[in-house]
Amino acid sequence: MQEETMTRPKFGISPSPQIAHHLDDLVEDCVDLGASRSEIVEAILTAYFDTDEDRSTTTRELIVRLRQARQN
């Protein structure tokens, strides 16, 4: 993946407290790297987009599961 030479777009998310806690755990686990939440989220997204899976189908399934979990 080639680094963008233009200004990187920024956008915010509001994760659930549980997701924020998991991210904080990962920040602590990566303290030797000095990784931030944003860098960890970017690494996770990079890994997701680097797969050969049908991302549209997978994403749709994940959204349905997330919404179902929120209703319970």
Backbone torsions as a table, in degrees:
resi	resn	phi	psi	omega
1	MET	NA	125.8	-176.4
2	GLN	-88.2	134.7	-180.0
3	GLU	-66.4	135.9	177.4
4	GLU	-69.6	138.5	177.1
5	THR	-91.1	-17.3	178.6
6	MET	-83.3	171.0	175.8
7	THR	-60.1	135.3	-178.5
8	ARG	-75.9	136.1	177.6
9	PRO	-69.2	146.5	177.8
10	LYS	-120.5	142.1	172.3
11	PHE	-150.8	151.0	-177.5
12	GLY	-103.5	154.0	173.8
13	ILE	-128.7	158.5	175.7
14	SER	-122.9	84.4	-178.1
15	PRO	-71.8	159.9	175.0
16	SER	-63.0	158.3	177.0
17	PRO	-56.0	-35.1	179.4
18	GLN	-64.9	-44.0	178.5
19	ILE	-65.6	-42.1	178.4
20	ALA	-60.6	-39.5	178.2
21	HIS	-63.9	-43.8	177.9
22	HIS	-61.5	-41.2	177.9
23	LEU	-63.5	-41.8	178.1
24	ASP	-62.5	-38.4	176.2
25	ASP	-60.8	-42.1	179.5
26	LEU	-67.3	-37.0	176.4
27	VAL	-59.9	-44.0	178.2
28	GLU	-64.3	-40.1	179.4
29	ASP	-66.9	-23.9	-176.9
30	CYS	-109.7	24.7	-177.2
31	VAL	-58.4	-33.6	179.8
32	ASP	-66.4	-22.2	177.6
33	LEU	-91.9	-15.5	-176.2
34	GLY	68.5	31.7	-176.4
35	ALA	-76.3	138.0	176.7
36	SER	-95.1	168.5	174.5
37	ARG	-55.1	-46.0	-177.4
38	SER	-59.9	-42.6	-179.5
39	GLU	-66.0	-38.4	178.7
40	ILE	-66.5	-43.7	177.7
41	VAL	-60.8	-42.1	178.6
42	GLU	-62.7	-40.8	178.6
43	ALA	-63.3	-41.5	178.6
44	ILE	-63.9	-45.6	179.1
45	LEU	-64.8	-39.0	177.9
46	THR	-60.7	-45.7	178.6
47	ALA	-61.7	-40.6	179.2
48	TYR	-62.5	-47.1	-177.5
49	PHE	-74.8	-17.6	177.7
50	ASP	-83.0	-3.4	179.0
51	THR	-79.4	162.6	178.1
52	ASP	-93.6	6.2	-178.5
53	GLU	-67.7	164.0	172.4
54	ASP	-78.0	94.4	-173.4
55	ARG	-63.3	-32.8	179.6
56	SER	-64.0	-47.2	179.7
57	THR	-65.0	-45.4	179.9
58	THR	-61.7	-44.0	-179.7
59	THR	-63.4	-44.0	178.7
60	ARG	-60.1	-44.0	179.2
61	GLU	-63.1	-41.1	179.2
62	LEU	-64.5	-39.7	179.1
63	ILE	-64.6	-43.7	178.9
64	VAL	-61.3	-45.5	179.3
65	ARG	-62.4	-41.5	179.4
66	LEU	-63.4	-45.0	179.8
67	ARG	-64.9	-39.5	177.3
68	GLN	-63.9	-41.1	179.8
69	ALA	-64.5	-35.3	-179.8
70	ARG	-69.1	-29.4	-178.7
71	GLN	-78.0	-20.7	-177.6
72	ASN	-86.3	NA	NA
